[in-house]
Amino acid sequence: MDKQNVQMNDPPPGTQLPGGYPPEHPPAAFPGPPGYTAYPGTQAGYPVPPAGYSGAGPVGFPVPYQPVTSQPGAPAGVPWMPAPSPPLNCPPGLEYLTQIDQLLIHQQIELLEVLTGFETCNKYEIKNSLGQRIYFAAEDTDCCTRNCCGPSRPFTMRILDNMGREVITLDRPLRCTSCCFPCCLQEIEIQAPPGVPVGYVTQTWHPCLPKFTLQNERREDVLRLTGPCIVCSCCADVDFEIKSLDDKYAVGKISKQWTGLVRELFTDVDNFGIQFPLDLDVKMKAVMLGACFLIDFMFFERTRNEQRAGVW
């Protein structure tokens, strides 16, 4: 029994938690601002998915009906997090997020991209703090868009669960990347299930700081996201703080982890950690996940040639 408890409580070998992160489910790690309503709760107006819902995805994303132990392109031997019972009014596929307060996002190394510099579709593993895989994310863009638009490219990110169902879709349109044009700033839409928006992340204009607003499905502002003035990942983690609308209360953070000189220099592979309250609405947890991908593409998705030239 003691041995089983040790195995359940300790992260598996090779699992790296972000610096300064407490163990999973810390007591009142981020209590949230006054008036904050914990999840679960009644979420009126959310459409009930049809019976037998199995996710929606494009051609090339098969929808099997039995559990799988790995996704195409994902490393073998990584266990999946067991699927919990879905709570009331929880969007299908987001029930995994009800039991965690941390997410680890690990981008996979693409050998073709490392050797040739030819931009390929990004793929990510999304894990809990125990190293169990929760989702598998894959970029859905064409070759011309990836290599012509670079990190500014519009994309659709399709996030699959352990049944191979597409449970979350992230849609980033083509927007301006310069602070000189505040009328057409960056944005990403989060859908869960695909086709049903649950929130948005919009860039807020600021001459120096990277600032974003996290919104619900009705485009009402819920949280603020602010990064450092100099977004540099050299030898240290980069933290983006998630706060209440009045900036008085810390709610969580998104951290870009330093992965080592060799990996940072020769690849554009990034690792991120997301921390949020355990009882936060699962929709807002999904919105934070979308914010993480937007931050990755805006500030850390660089080609190998740019990195060698010293652009970090």
N, C-alpha and C positions, 0 to 999 in steps of 0.2 A: 504493500500500500504506500509506504514512504517513497519507494522508488518511483511509483506512478505519479505521486504528487510532485516530485522533483522534475519529472519529465514534463508535466503539464505547466509548471510555473516558470521553468527556465526557457529562454529563447533557444532555438536550435543553433548549432555552430554556424558561423558565417553571417548571422543576422546582426546588422549594425544599426543601432538606434541613433537618432539625431542627438547631437550634443545638448545636454541639459534636459533631456526628456525624462520625466518620471516614469515609473512602471505603469502598465496599463491599469485603467480604472483607479486613478489616485483619488483620494477623498477631496472633493471640492477643488480640483486643480484649477479650473476656471469657472467660478460660480456664475458668471454672466451679470449683466447690468440689472438694476432694479426694474421690476415689471416684466422680467424675462419669463416666458412661459415654457415650461419643459415639455418635451415630447415623451410619450405619445399623448395626443389630444385630438379632439374632433377637428377635422380638416374639411369643412363643408365645401361642397362644390367640386371635389375631386372625382373625376369620372371613374366608375368601376370598370376594370378591364373585362372583356368578354370571357366566358367560361373556356377553359383550355388554352388561355393565353400562353404563348411560348416565345414571345419576343418577335421583333421585326428587324430584318436586316437585308442588305442588298445581296446580289449574287456574289458568291465567293465567301459568304459567312454562313455555313451550314448550321442548321438548328437540330441537333440530335436530341433525343428524348431520354437519354440515360446519362447518369453522372459520368464525368470524365476525370482522369487524374492529371491531365496536362493539356494545354492548348497548343496548336501548331506554332512552332517556333519558340515555345517556352521550354526552359531547361527541365529535364526529367528529374524526378525525385523530390520535387517541392510539393508538400502536402497542401491540399485545399482546406479552407476553413469550412467546417460543417455548417450546412444551411440551417439557421434558426427558424422557429415558427414565426410567420409574418404577423405583426400586430395589426390592430384595426386601422383601416384607412392608410396603410403604408403602400406606396407605389410598389408594384411587383419588382423584385430584384434588389430593392433597397433594404430588405430586412437584415442583411448582413451588417449594415451600418448602425443598427440599433444597439449592438452589443459592444461597440468599440469606441475609443476616444482618441485613437491614433491611426494614421495611415502611413505606410511607407511605399513610395513609388520608385521603382528601379527601372531605368531605361535599359533595354537590351543592346548589346554591341552588335552592329551589323558589319560582318567581315568585308563585304564588298565596299561599303562606305569607307572603312578604315584604309583599305588598300588603294582605292582609286579616287577617293574624294567625291564620288558620285552619290548624290543625296538619295537615300532610300526611305521608305515609309518607316516612321518611328513605331516602336513597339515597347510596351511597358508592362511590368508586373506590379500589381497593387496588392500589398500584404498588410496584415495586422502586425502588432508588435511582437508576436510569437513566431513570426516568419511564415505563417500560413497564408497562402494565396487566396485573396478574396475575388479579385477581378483580373482580367487580362485585357489591356487596351491596345488597339491597333489603329494607326492613322489610315484614312482612306482618301488619298489624293492621287492625281496622275503625275507621270514623270515630268511633263513640261512645267506644271505648276510648282513642283518641288524644287526643280533646278533653276527656274527662271525667277521665281519670287523669293526663294530662300526662306529665312525665318519669318518673313512678313506674309507668307503665303496663307490664303484661306484654307481651312481644312475641316474635315469631319472626322471626329474621333469616336470610334465605336468600342464600347466597353462591354465585355461578355462576362457572364457568371460561370460557375462550375458546371452548368448544364449546357454551355455553349450558346445560351440565349443572349441577345443584345438587350441589355437592361437599361443602359444609359447611352445617350448620344450627345456629343458636344459639337456644336456648329459655330465655327469662327468665320465671319465674313471678311472680305478684303477691305481693310481700313488703312488710314494714314498712320504712319509710325513716327511722325515728327511732332514735337510739341508746338511748332509754329502754326499748326492747323487744328485748333481746338474744336472745330465743328464736326470732325470725322475721326474720332478717337477709337481705340480698340474696344472690342466687345466680344463676348462669347455667350451662347445660349445653351442651357443645360436642359435636356429632355429626359424624362423617366416616367413611363416607358417611352421609347422612340415615338416622336410625334406629339407628345404632351409636355409642354414647357413647365418646368418646376422652378426656374430661376434664371437670373442673368448676372453676368459680371461686366461692368462698364468702367472704362478708364475715366478718371476725373482729371481735368487739366490742371497741371502744376508745372511751373518752370524748372523746378529742381528735383522734386520727389516723385517716385512712381506711386500714384494713388489710384485706388479702385473702389467702387461701390458694389456691394453684394445685394442683389434685389431678389424678391420673391417672384412667383409666377404672375403677379399683377403689376410688376415693375415698381413695387414699393421698396424704398431703401430700408435695409435691415441692418447691415454691418458695414464698417469701413475696413479697408486693407491698405496698409502703407508700408513701403519699403525704404531702404536706406538711400541717401543722396547718391552715393557711389556704389553701384551694384557690381561688386568685384568678388569673385569666388576664389581669389588667390590665397591658399593656405588657411582658409577659415570658412565657416558656414555663413550663409547670408540669410537673415531672418526678415520675413515680411509679417508685421504684426496685424492681427485681426482684432478690432476694437468696436465698441458700441458707437452709435452715430455721433455722440457728443465727445468721443475720444477719451472718456474718463475711465472706462473699464476694459481690461484685457479679456478677450473671449478665446483667443487661440493664436496660432501662428503657422506660417508655412515657411519651412527652412530648406534652402538649397544646400546640400551637404558637400563638403570638400571630399573628393574621391581619390586624391593623390595626383602628383605632378604628371606622371606618365599618362594616365587616363585623361586628365584635363587637357594636356597638351596635344595629344594625338587623336582624340575622339571628341565628339559632341555629346557623349553619353552622360546623363545627369541623374543624380539620386535626390529625392525630395522626401521630406517628412511633413505631415500635417497633424496638428494637434487641435482638438476642439472639445467642448464639454460632452460628457457621455450622454446626457439627456437632451442634447440639441436636436431640433427637428431634423429628421433624416434628409429632407429636401435641402436644407441649408448645408448639411454635410456634403451632399452631392454637388452643391454650388461651390463649396470650397475646393472640391476635387477639380471642378472645371477651372477655377481660378488658378490652381497649381499648373495646369497644362498651359494656360494662357501666359503665365509668368515664364514658364520654361521657354516657350517659343519667342517671347518678346526680348528676353534678356540673356538667355543661356544657350540658345540653339544657334551655334556658329559653325561654319564650315572648318575643315581641318586647315585650309590655307590661311583663313583669318586668324585662327588660334596661333599658328606658327608665326604670324606677323605681329603677335602681341595683342590682339583684340580679345578681351576676356569678357 
